[in-house]
Amino acid sequence: MIKRTTPGTERDRGLRKLRSLTVVTSLASVAAMAGFGLVSALSNPGVQATTTTRVATDTGTTGSTTGTTGAAAAAGATATPTATSTLQRPTQAPTVVSGGGQTTTGGS
């Protein structure tokens, strides 16, 4: 005997298939996100042993200074520039002048 399916059972089967596909896709995306997070965490070197701070001077150049902490800071020691950078000031952004065009639509 041939088993006939009704539209209701076909609909239910389709919804179950769609739900399982949605759940599998969600789990796969969570696993991919965790994998990318793991790779980025392993490839990031983390915090460096010494901390450097960029300080801008009046002439526009920047120097790298190392901060003092602990007994040296209590004794009044100050940080001195240890290197100069080759960074340059940004140039002025180009200006765009527009207008003067004419647009017509429709008509003849």
ABEGO torsion letter per residue (X at the ends): XBBBBBAAAAAAAAAAAAAAAAAAAAAAAAAAAAAAAAAAAAABAEBBABBBBBBBBAAGBBBBBBBBBEAAAAAGBBBBBABBBABBBBBBBBBBBBEGBBBBBEEX
